[in-house]
Amino acid sequence: MSELIIIAVFFGLNASYFRIRLHFDQHNLIEFQQQYHRTMTPLQIRKSRQFFFKSEVKKSPHLRRLQLGLQIGYWGAIIGLVLVAAQLLGVTTTSGDDQIWFTLTWVIVLIAASLAGGTNWLRNRALYALTAPDPEVTHVDLTTTPTHLGRTFGRHHAGYAISLVLLLLTITVGSATSTLSPTVFNRQMIVSPFGVGIGFSWRTTQSSTTSSQATSATTAGNGNRASDTSGTSATTSSQRSESSKAEIHTRAFSDAAFVRTLPVTKQRYLTEQDQVGLISMYYLAVTHSDPDGLENDPGAKFFYHRISNYAPTTYILQRQAINGHKTFEYLAQIDDDNQVSLYHFKQSDGALTELHSLVPKYTEYPNSMVKFGQMVTAYYSEQDGPYHRTMWAMQPGQAWQY
């Protein structure tokens, strides 16, 4: 992920550089024109040239086609960015994989920006060629674009468009590989006995401190019959909700059957590490193991692998001891209905005979199928605890090919 960020920053800086150069090119053109039209202001010169260019576009079928392509690309990019913002803020809800839709939206922005950048460069190049000075004419009118400035404009327009497209391509690749997920805007569905509420995970330290102080003040006020009844009621409801969640988490750590009775919670933009963390917690419950069993194992590291070209989505968790010896913990598959099936290996270090010699023989845990959203309800938390520590103990391994 860090490599993609570095690449994105590089192309972003390039785009900014070429945009600044275009600004100075425009300034140089205005200075050139003012040498011959001293009574006109820079704004008047700019407006006059814009009017002339619009007139030329209307007269030329070729320029009109380029202008249409520019407008389609421009508005397509705006619509795509609005859709991205809507997904970041959780305004839109899709029935399929949210990460796929997020990636497709960036693809729309990429294609639209490429169309706009390409047609804009072609249109401007044609206009600069059209307004190049005639060597036989000494008079310079407002529409004249010096040849050297026209070429400089063209290079900087091309550089800006290419840098912007490569920046969007990098973002799209990051989204397609799930390294770019708007988790900072994660919307967490909170299940309580009073219904389902929505809490945002991007709270600031200041707001958390204020909330804590408000809770303490309300608790103290309850002993002295606080006068703010509405504030007390809200705090009490919040405490009950937190208590309910804590009870669900505590029981889910050891009771896999209980997990399969929970309501489904839709958690948006889960990373692969998040998903494997949830599955690992469920695996510990199925095997009646300590909820800290995977995280609290200083003698080993855990690596998860995804079979990249295989359906259904398949994750394999491997345990690597200090001496380098590797064993297989479990295999999990997520079908198109977001149901998870959990498998154990008959011999964790046996011969690799299944899935084209990727893993040993395996078999499904009896009655282990669970809906992914039920695991979210049971375990997902951003606070320090068994799930959070287990999730961070899951390290991404190399993607496998079937």
C-alpha positions in Angstrom: 0.0 0.0 0.0 2.8 2.4 0.8 4.2 2.0 -2.7 0.8 3.0 -4.2 0.7 6.0 -2.0 4.2 7.1 -3.1 3.2 6.6 -6.8 -0.1 8.5 -6.3 1.8 11.4 -4.6 4.3 11.5 -7.4 1.7 11.8 -10.1 -0.3 14.3 -8.0 2.8 16.5 -7.7 3.4 16.1 -11.5 -0.1 17.2 -12.2 0.2 20.2 -9.9 3.5 21.2 -11.6 2.0 21.1 -15.1 -1.0 23.0 -13.9 1.2 25.8 -12.5 3.2 25.9 -15.7 0.0 26.3 -17.7 -0.8 29.3 -15.5 2.5 30.9 -16.3 2.1 30.1 -20.0 -1.2 32.0 -19.9 0.6 34.9 -18.1 3.3 34.9 -20.8 0.7 35.0 -23.5 -1.0 38.0 -22.0 2.3 39.8 -21.6 3.0 39.1 -25.3 -0.4 40.5 -26.3 0.0 43.6 -24.2 3.1 44.6 -26.1 0.8 45.2 -29.1 -2.5 46.1 -27.3 -1.4 48.4 -24.5 -4.8 49.9 -23.9 -6.4 46.6 -23.1 -6.4 44.9 -19.7 -5.4 41.3 -19.2 -9.0 40.4 -18.6 -10.2 42.0 -21.8 -7.5 40.1 -23.8 -8.5 36.8 -22.2 -12.2 37.3 -22.8 -11.6 38.3 -26.4 -9.6 35.2 -27.1 -12.1 33.0 -25.4 -14.9 34.5 -27.6 -12.8 33.9 -30.7 -12.1 30.3 -29.8 -15.8 29.6 -29.1 -16.6 31.0 -32.6 -14.0 28.8 -34.3 -15.3 25.7 -32.5 -18.9 26.5 -33.7 -17.7 26.8 -37.3 -15.6 23.6 -37.4 -17.3 20.1 -37.3 -14.0 18.6 -36.2 -13.6 21.0 -33.3 -17.3 20.6 -32.3 -16.8 16.8 -32.0 -13.7 17.4 -29.8 -15.7 19.9 -27.7 -18.5 17.4 -27.3 -16.0 14.7 -26.2 -14.5 17.2 -23.7 -17.9 18.0 -22.2 -18.9 14.3 -21.9 -15.6 13.5 -20.2 -15.9 16.5 -17.9 -19.4 15.8 -16.7 -18.7 12.1 -16.5 -15.8 12.7 -14.2 -17.9 15.0 -12.0 -20.7 12.4 -11.8 -18.1 9.7 -11.0 -16.5 11.8 -8.2 -20.0 12.5 -6.8 -20.6 8.7 -6.7 -17.2 8.2 -5.0 -18.1 10.8 -2.3 -21.5 9.2 -1.9 -19.9 5.9 -1.2 -17.3 7.4 1.1 -20.1 9.0 3.2 -22.3 5.8 3.0 -25.1 7.6 1.2 -25.5 4.9 -1.4 -26.2 1.2 -0.7 -25.5 -1.5 -3.2 -26.7 -5.1 -3.2 -23.3 -6.5 -4.3 -19.8 -6.2 -3.2 -19.2 -2.6 -2.1 -15.5 -2.8 -2.9 -16.3 -3.8 -6.5 -18.7 -0.9 -6.9 -16.2 1.5 -5.4 -13.6 0.3 -7.9 -16.1 0.6 -10.8 -16.8 4.1 -9.8 -13.1 5.0 -10.0 -13.0 3.3 -13.4 -15.8 5.7 -14.6 -13.8 8.7 -13.3 -10.6 7.3 -15.0 -12.3 6.8 -18.4 -14.1 10.2 -18.2 -11.0 12.1 -17.2 -9.0 10.3 -20.0 -11.6 11.4 -22.5 -11.7 14.9 -21.3 -7.9 15.3 -21.1 -7.3 13.8 -24.5 -10.0 15.8 -26.4 -9.0 19.0 -24.6 -5.4 18.5 -25.7 -6.4 17.8 -29.3 -8.8 20.8 -29.4 -6.3 23.2 -28.0 -3.5 22.0 -30.3 -5.8 22.6 -33.3 -6.7 26.1 -32.0 -3.1 27.1 -31.3 -2.2 25.9 -34.8 -5.1 27.9 -36.2 -4.0 31.1 -34.5 -0.2 30.7 -35.2 1.2 34.0 -36.7 1.7 34.3 -40.4 5.4 35.0 -41.2 4.4 37.3 -44.0 2.1 39.4 -41.8 3.7 41.8 -39.3 0.4 42.7 -37.6 -0.4 40.8 -34.4 -4.1 40.7 -33.5 -5.7 39.4 -30.3 -6.1 35.9 -31.6 -2.5 35.4 -32.4 -0.7 32.6 -30.4 3.1 32.7 -30.9 4.5 29.4 -32.2 6.8 28.8 -29.3 4.1 29.5 -26.8 1.7 27.2 -28.7 4.2 24.4 -28.5 4.8 25.0 -24.8 1.1 25.1 -24.1 0.7 21.8 -25.9 3.5 20.1 -24.0 2.1 21.3 -20.6 -1.5 20.4 -21.5 -0.3 16.9 -22.4 1.8 16.6 -19.3 -1.1 17.7 -17.1 -3.6 15.3 -18.7 -1.2 12.3 -18.6 -0.2 12.9 -14.9 -3.9 13.3 -13.9 -4.8 10.1 -15.7 -1.9 8.2 -14.2 -2.9 9.5 -10.7 -6.5 8.2 -11.3 -5.1 4.9 -12.6 -3.1 4.4 -9.5 -6.1 5.1 -7.3 -8.2 2.7 -9.4 -5.5 0.0 -9.1 -5.4 0.6 -5.3 -9.2 0.2 -5.1 -9.2 -3.0 -7.3 -6.5 -4.6 -5.1 -8.5 -3.6 -1.9 -5.5 -1.6 -0.7 -7.6 1.6 -1.1 -10.8 1.3 1.0 -12.4 4.3 2.6 -12.3 2.7 6.0 -11.8 6.1 7.6 -15.5 6.7 6.8 -16.5 3.3 7.9 -20.1 3.1 9.0 -20.6 0.7 11.8 -24.0 -0.8 12.3 -24.7 -1.0 16.1 -27.1 -3.7 17.2 -29.0 -3.0 20.3 -32.2 -4.3 22.0 -33.8 -1.0 20.9 -33.1 -1.4 17.2 -30.2 -0.8 14.8 -28.3 2.5 15.0 -25.5 3.9 12.9 -22.2 5.1 14.5 -19.3 6.6 12.7 -15.8 5.4 13.5 -14.1 8.7 12.5 -14.6 10.4 15.8 -12.0 12.9 16.9 -10.1 12.7 20.2 -11.8 15.8 21.3 -15.3 14.5 20.7 -14.5 11.2 22.5 -13.2 13.2 25.5 -16.3 15.3 25.5 -18.5 12.2 25.3 -16.7 10.6 28.2 -17.0 13.8 30.3 -20.7 14.0 29.5 -21.2 10.4 30.5 -19.4 11.0 33.8 -21.4 14.1 34.5 -24.6 12.3 33.8 -23.7 9.4 36.1 -22.8 11.8 38.9 -26.1 13.7 38.2 -28.1 10.5 38.5 -27.2 10.2 42.2 -28.3 13.8 42.8 -31.5 13.7 40.6 -30.1 15.6 37.6 -32.6 18.1 36.1 -31.7 17.3 32.4 -34.1 14.4 31.9 -33.4 14.2 28.1 -29.6 14.0 28.5 -30.0 11.3 31.2 -32.2 9.3 28.9 -29.8 9.5 26.0 -26.9 8.5 28.1 -28.8 5.6 29.7 -29.8 4.3 26.2 -26.2 4.6 25.1 -25.0 2.6 28.1 -27.6 -0.1 27.5 -26.5 -0.3 23.8 -22.9 -0.7 24.8 -23.8 -3.3 27.5 -25.8 -5.2 24.9 -22.9 -5.3 22.5 -20.5 -6.4 25.2 -22.8 -9.3 26.1 -23.1 -10.3 22.4 -19.3 -10.2 22.0 -18.6 -12.1 25.2 -21.0 -15.0 24.3 -19.9 -15.1 20.7 -16.3 -15.7 21.7 -17.2 -19.2 22.9 -20.5 -20.1 21.3 -20.4 -20.5 17.5 -24.1 -21.7 17.5 -25.1 -18.4 19.1 -23.3 -16.5 16.4 -25.4 -18.2 13.8 -28.6 -16.9 15.5 -27.5 -13.2 15.4 -29.0 -10.6 13.0 -27.0 -9.7 9.9 -25.0 -6.5 10.1 -23.7 -4.9 6.9 -20.2 -3.6 7.4 -19.0 -1.5 4.5 -15.4 -1.6 3.1 -13.9 -4.4 5.1 -10.3 -5.1 4.2 -9.1 -8.6 3.7 -7.3 -8.4 7.0 -10.7 -7.4 8.6 -12.4 -10.4 7.0 -9.8 -12.9 8.0 -9.9 -11.4 11.6 -13.6 -12.1 11.8 -13.3 -15.6 10.4 -10.4 -16.3 12.8 -12.6 -15.3 15.8 -15.4 -17.6 14.5 -12.8 -20.4 14.0 -11.8 -20.0 17.7 -15.4 -20.3 18.8 -16.0 -23.3 16.6 -13.0 -25.1 18.0 -13.8 -23.9 21.6 -10.4 -22.2 21.8 -9.3 -19.2 23.8 -10.5 -16.0 22.2 -6.9 -14.8 22.4 -5.5 -18.1 21.1 -4.2 -16.8 17.8 -3.1 -13.4 19.0 -1.5 -14.5 22.2 1.0 -17.0 20.6 4.5 -15.4 20.7 6.0 -18.5 19.3 4.4 -18.2 15.9 3.2 -15.9 13.2 0.0 -16.2 11.2 -0.2 -15.6 7.4 -3.3 -15.7 5.3 -3.4 -16.4 1.6 -6.2 -15.8 -0.9 -6.5 -17.9 -4.0 -6.7 -15.1 -6.5 -8.2 -16.9 -9.5 -10.6 -19.2 -7.8 -14.3 -19.0 -6.9 -15.7 -19.0 -4.3 -13.5 -16.5 -2.4 -11.1 -18.8 -0.5 -8.7 -17.9 2.4 -6.2 -20.2 3.9 -4.6 -19.4 7.3 -1.1 -20.8 7.9 0.9 -20.9 11.2 4.6 -20.4 11.0 6.7 -21.3 14.0 9.9 -19.6 15.0 11.9 -22.4 13.4 10.1 -21.8 10.1 7.9 -24.8 10.2 4.5 -24.1 8.6 1.2 -25.8 9.4 -2.3 -25.1 8.1 -4.9 -23.7 10.6 -8.1 -23.6 8.5 -9.6 -22.9 5.1 -12.6 -20.6 4.7 -14.8 -20.0 1.6 -17.2 -17.1 1.1 -19.9 -17.8 -1.5 -21.9 -15.3 -3.6 -24.6 -15.0 -0.9 -21.9 -14.0 1.6 -22.1 -17.2 3.5 -18.9 -18.5 5.1 -18.1 -22.2 5.2 -15.2 -23.2 7.5 -13.0 -26.3 6.9 -10.3 -28.0 9.0 -7.3 -30.0 7.6 -7.2 -33.7 8.3 -3.4 -33.3 8.7 -2.2 -29.8 9.1 1.2 -30.6 7.8 0.2 -33.4 5.5 0.8 -33.9 1.8 -0.5 -31.1 -0.5 -3.0 -32.9 -2.6 -6.0 -30.5 -2.8 -6.7 -27.4 -4.8 -4.0 -28.3 -7.4 -1.5 -29.2 -4.6 -2.0 -26.0 -2.6 -3.2 -27.5 0.6 -3.7 -30.9 2.4 -7.0 -32.7 2.4 -9.7 -30.8 4.3 -13.2 -31.3 5.4 -16.0 -28.9 6.6 -16.7 -28.4 10.3 -20.2 -29.8 11.0 -22.9 -27.1 11.0 -20.4 -24.3 10.7 -21.9 -22.3 7.8 -22.6 -18.8 9.0 -23.6 -15.5 7.3 -20.8 -13.1 7.0 -22.9 -10.3 8.5 -23.6 -12.5 11.6 -19.8 -12.6 12.3 -19.8 -8.8 11.9 -22.5 -8.5 14.5 -20.7 -10.9 16.8 -17.1 -9.7 16.7 -16.5 -6.5 14.8 -15.1 -3.7 17.0 -12.6 -1.0 16.6 -11.7 -1.0 20.3 -8.8 -3.0 21.7 -10.0 -6.5 22.5 -9.8 -10.1 21.3 -11.1 -9.3 17.8 -8.9 -6.2 17.3 -5.7 -7.9 18.4 -6.5 -11.1 16.4 -7.2 -9.1 13.3 -3.8 -7.3 13.6 -2.1 -10.7 14.2 -3.3 -11.8 10.7 -0.5 -11.0 8.3 -1.1 -10.9 4.5 0.8 -13.6 2.7 1.4 -14.1 -1.0 -1.6 -14.6 -3.2 -1.9 -18.1 -4.5 -2.8 -19.2 -8.0 -5.2 -22.1 -8.6 
